[in-house]
Amino acid sequence: MYRLIGMPVSPATKRVCWALDFADIPYHFEEYLPQITTSWVRLRSGQFSGPVSVPVLLGKGGIKLLDSWDIALRAHHDRPQAGLIPDAHREAVAQMNTLSEQIFYAGRILALDRVLADNHALLDLFPSLIPGWCRRPMLPVMRNTIGAIQKKYADPGSTEQDQIKKLDNALSQVRARLDGKAYVLTDGFSYADMTIIAALQVIRPYQPDNSQPQSAYEKAWSCETLATQYGDLLQWRDRIYKEKRKITYRNKPTKHPAR
Ligand SMILES: N[C@@H](CCC(=O)N[C@@H](CS)C(=O)NCC(=O)O)C(=O)O
């Protein structure tokens, strides 16, 4: 069985979990804890230099995939009948994946600034295995970890407005591509939808129950002006999520939290 190492809050992890679940490919999900499990991931994935990022897919026969696009291609290779990346549309799906990276890279820069400015958002980030009582005393550790991630993915010399412009530009391309259709590809639901939808969480995270107030972390990941301007895309995302994101896996509830 595959082992998928990822972070539940990460758009890149979310899209591959969706792809694997949709294609009914079994995997064991392992949560990546930046700085804490980095050396362990390096060792198993054979990355002895350079930055480590997730998701990482490990499998029998020495399979080590270090980028979500390669993982999606692998899922398609294993279960082509799921139609994740139809051969005739591979280029179009790859383009949407690139667009989704533009959205989530720009959104992540804005979100990390907001997370670092809000202790409640930082507290929301502790993995469930850390007991509630020791989270506040460990805030400096979390701040240091998120600060390191902020530096790693920074866009030196750019302003907040530059990132908003990039987001606006990429989102208008998604809107044009969708053009009121149900799915990005005319042929039906595919990885093109999954990758864009996973990235839209940097505009406003998906909330299964909209009547619940947003958590501090969810607020930090929301760009309210763009969420209003692109409300049509968020409505599309919510509808597709409800229709297509499985809440069960082989008739059992999914255990990993990256839904
Ligand atoms: N293009 C890469 C992007 C991976 C990426 O940016 N991963 C982020 C999470 S979305 C990450 O690993 N963050 C934690 C870290 O860098 O320590 C992919 O799609 O796999």
Ligand as a Chemical Component Dictionary entry (heavy atoms), coordinates in Angstrom:
data_LIG
# 
_chem_comp.id                   LIG 
_chem_comp.type                 NON-POLYMER 
_chem_comp.pdbx_formal_charge   0 
_chem_comp.three_letter_code    LIG 
# 
loop_
_chem_comp_atom.comp_id 
_chem_comp_atom.atom_id 
_chem_comp_atom.alt_atom_id 
_chem_comp_atom.type_symbol 
_chem_comp_atom.charge 
_chem_comp_atom.model_Cartn_x 
_chem_comp_atom.model_Cartn_y 
_chem_comp_atom.model_Cartn_z 
_chem_comp_atom.pdbx_ordinal 
LIG N1  N1  N 0 4.487 22.034 -6.160 1  
LIG C1  C1  C 0 4.543 21.316 -4.906 2  
LIG C2  C2  C 0 4.210 22.258 -3.774 3  
LIG C3  C3  C 0 4.419 21.631 -2.452 4  
LIG C4  C4  C 0 4.249 22.620 -1.303 5  
LIG O1  O1  O 0 4.277 23.845 -1.469 6  
LIG N2  N2  N 0 4.058 22.031 -0.110 7  
LIG C5  C5  C 0 3.872 22.806 1.078  8  
LIG C6  C6  C 0 2.451 22.643 1.587  9  
LIG S1  S1  S 0 1.236 23.211 0.426  10 
LIG C7  C7  C 0 4.781 22.304 2.180  11 
LIG O2  O2  O 0 5.367 21.244 2.078  12 
LIG N3  N3  N 0 4.887 23.073 3.266  13 
LIG C8  C8  C 0 5.648 22.703 4.430  14 
LIG C9  C9  C 0 7.103 22.935 4.291  15 
LIG O3  O3  O 0 7.550 23.443 3.257  16 
LIG O4  O4  O 0 7.823 22.627 5.258  17 
LIG C10 C10 C 0 3.526 20.172 -4.997 18 
LIG O5  O5  O 0 2.471 20.407 -5.583 19 
LIG O6  O6  O 0 3.800 19.086 -4.502 20 
# 
loop_
_chem_comp_bond.comp_id 
_chem_comp_bond.atom_id_1 
_chem_comp_bond.atom_id_2 
_chem_comp_bond.value_order 
_chem_comp_bond.pdbx_ordinal 
LIG N1  C1  SING 1  
LIG C1  C2  SING 2  
LIG C1  C10 SING 3  
LIG C2  C3  SING 4  
LIG C3  C4  SING 5  
LIG C4  O1  DOUB 6  
LIG C4  N2  SING 7  
LIG N2  C5  SING 8  
LIG C5  C6  SING 9  
LIG C5  C7  SING 10 
LIG C6  S1  SING 11 
LIG C7  O2  DOUB 12 
LIG C7  N3  SING 13 
LIG N3  C8  SING 14 
LIG C8  C9  SING 15 
LIG C9  O3  DOUB 16 
LIG C9  O4  SING 17 
LIG C10 O5  DOUB 18 
LIG C10 O6  SING 19 
# 
